[in-house]
């Protein structure tokens, strides 16, 4: 078996190398590739993806994997997890022909083009048939899994957050809705006026760049193992063991956008830069779920970055760097401003409180259109708008700020809910953290390193090793529970809006 | 044969794709890769190089190439040139075992490490044995060529500038020496003092960045097909048909260094961005020699960029951007300052006149140590210093500014002379150009587009198609002749130094 494992690792190393090349190219494409160079370079990236795909379909690779899977109980926990993970992946796709796979990729890219066109023309009806086709082909692919049990959306949920299903999510979102919808309505009717004018004052890019460097080093980003670049949409990419990079987008009239992009992506990067060596030695790197990853970036962005304590710490630095632009803003005004509920239709611009309601809407819609036979996709926009009215009291002015706002439905379904699960995870581990280290005090003096060390030991260490249910239980001592997140939001927003 | 050609092209396309990936990675490594990410990323690049090498050693690839080579006279001129070029490459290396090839690569990297160490310790004797070993292994590899005629340096010259040999170069450099050594001695003894103080005044990086953008667009760099980044040493890289990028290095106290890096690398890029489509269609892109490429970058940098006419055109822009820093500098002082002969030991910092003498020294030394049996490498530094004293009246203070200044001898030999050949080429085509378009007038009004169009039609069009001797004859109507370059330097420097 040792020999099998050794041979199997050779395949993984080859795939990791090709993935490294592909990630470097992707980073280049997203940050600096010139306009006319984009097409050829994307094709090169596609070639590398095909090479990785071909290895995963190689007879010898599959033979080794199946052999190892039979005896996986004799392996150590890392090896066991690796084989389990790779076998599941193989098993899920073994009945999908390369023709069907190509058809699926084509459906994705067609629907992306149509989504772009629909946005340009502000007309959902252009996108609707592509969405329908995409969902159909997704379901066809799911139905080919040997263990497929007839529940499409359950399977999609499990894809992104292993071990979870609709029942778990329904219970979770039920609690969220029950508390957050009444809370946001109260916020709306609060007479309290929060100053936000200063958030949109002009701040030069070069000053924002300086601020970015300061923030990155403050929160513990390792510049020897990563760097900062710019891209249309901020993102984080772990290219290799010692190379996790982040990007941001500078807007002259919205310096807050960059500030929280840096802290959010910086949080992702700190996770990427601090996975343990054993995880890499066992080829398990980046095996954590998206919700685990988002839990950390949102922890840095919201729980730390938007806290009163952090604003207290950062206020003098902001006054030093931006005295010209923000000299008339008090510490209290700054804190309230960055937490103001804006009542606007875009998820990506939402405050912490509204954010989860945006996600609930997408969750409910996805469940409907994936699990309803012969779903009428032409009716989806109406349904979208009515849920926005009901939960958030928002009426999108058009499709672009409504149903066409997110790119996600051009390929995947079941991904949106993980954004909310991530918030609940971090509320759970923050409860635990507070019992062990004085988080408020640390934030007030800007000591992020102690926080990072705790995260490293408790949150990062087993993220790529354990399935999410085991992972959160290991950290917090209990199963996923929305309670802590809800309590936090209620307390925070009641104070902010004098409720 | 058509079928063979088609199959052969499939291999070339695969190699081009892998080369594209490798070039993107190389660009990343040289511009943004974080310190600790460098090692893994370099290994990924090595893997891609090995994949390209493996294709070139593939039996089927070689069979197709040999078949096509037998019938190459039936092919069109592009196809013929392609097969000839690839067959020569294959033939030159077919007797080199992969062990010997690895040994050569190891010898290169060992000598690079020892060169670094020698520089750190300012001690040539550390590098000497590595240089000796490198030259020996290079000669061993050359001796395995089926057509090897016993002349090592001739073969190396032909490697870089196909069709040339020692006899050609000896005649060429003889003329250069005969005229330029007396000329530079006269310059040294001229009583004329040229102002250079302003060249080293502090200019902010952001102003230099703005100036770079202006210069790039002025000379005709296409921003849709390329971009500008920064790296330790400026370079140009053609990643793909529509993607040629340049880099620069900003020094706050030497804005001229960036100005001429931009024009030099911009010249390379304009060449890269303007090769004809047929060259790409026939897989001949970037088949030009290094001397051809350098001829163009030096044409932009020196013949255009350091001309009186260009300084006249650019002077108002410089006064506008750098009024604070250079307000007291007249147009005449600027022109003289950027052309001043500095009498310093570093090739890369040299003025146009000294430059060729640096190259002559390296040419003469290479000839000696490559073609002398049992050459005594420990004596090389003494020889270096004596030639510097004799030709340039310079005594290097130490090895770092003397024999250890260039990295080139850690791998290749026969490359240095092409820097001088390039200068002679561009002097030849400028003579021709002047007869057809009013170059001085165009420069005075900053019309680089007309110049670019002429270059496209006459200089770029056949560069990847013709061997250099045919190419320069096709452009200038005569064989390589140092006369025009020498006349230009004599005229220019006699005027500058009132000789």
Interface residues (C-beta under 8 A of the other chain):
Chain A: X17 X20 X21 X24 X25 X27 X28 X32 X33 X34 X35 X36 X37 X39 X40 X41 X43 X44 X47 X48 X206 X223 X224 X225 X226 X227 X229 X239 X240 X241 X242 X243 X245
Chain B: X17 X20 X21 X24 X25 X27 X28 X32 X33 X34 X35 X36 X37 X39 X40 X41 X43 X44 X47 X48 X206 X223 X224 X225 X226 X227 X229 X239 X240 X241 X242 X243 X245
